[in-house]
Amino acid sequence: MKTLKQLSILTSLAAVSLLTGCDIAEDTCTTDTDCATGETCQIAEASGDSNVCVAAEGSGSGSGSGATCTTDASLCSATQQCDNGACVTIVYQHVAIVSRAVENTSNHGNTPGPDIDAVAIKSGGVASFAASVAKVISGRASDPEGNVNAASSAITGPNDAMTDTTGGQCSLAEGQGFFSLGYGDAPQGIVVLAMPNAIAAGDSVAVYEVGNGFCANVSVVREDSFEVYVGPLNADLAAITDLTSLVGQGFKLAGSQTAQNGGIFEFAAP
């Protein structure tokens, strides 16, 4: 039988353990997700005991170094980002279309660069279209024609300039239906779209581009190349001024399109 003094010592040690090993609200656990950042769920040795959170070996909180991902980015894995010192899973929910079109005699006109009708995330065959324009950098237009389809809002929502199958009549009204992104130089056309749902593994990005091979009433063959990127939900959009800063905000290349006939192009999410 333990003496009163022994019980007092054990009680004090238990209190210290709760204060230093885990957050008070998470002193017991079932899996690692129940514990604070830098801690893991240690399985109880005896069946009558509870699993408890302990500092992970080599972590900032366990080693006494005080290191966080803010000062040591290597603490986060390739699928994580540093958020206020903690490694969290990256949620991709932006899509960026970047113009690579070079002006020449075949694509010169008042709808410069890729003519984008809509962008969607396809998951299990179901399309979820862009909800809003998060950032736009209008690309260079032909002089003196300008850009008659410069309203970036035309790219949101379901496709309305194009049909769902090739060979139909596309709506080519000026200022409506689709967005002309501009050329890929000085400045380079870039549009960043906020998607309604997170982009998961196995999803694809579908880009609806107006062109002569898809639309029966478009006669001009144009080379309007573009690239497709997916980016983090919490990207600093104000910091994006060009392709380099877009990639710097964690946007990853999903694919590119160099065909000259337009259509519905799908790119696997990276």
Secondary structure, 3 states (H helix, E strand, C coil): CCCHHHHHHHHHHHHHHHHHHCCHHHCECCCHHHCCCCEEEECCCCCCCCCEEEECCCCHHHHCCCCCCCCCHHHCCCCEEEECCEEEECCEEEEEEEECCCCCCCCCCCCCCCEEEEEEEEECCEEEECCEEEEEECCCCCCCCCCCCCCHHHHCCCCCCCCCCCCECCCCCCCCCCEECCCECCCECEEEEECCCCCCCCCEEEEEECCCCCECCCCCCCCCCEEEEEEECCCCHHHCCCHHHHHHCCCEEEEEECCCCCEEEEEECC
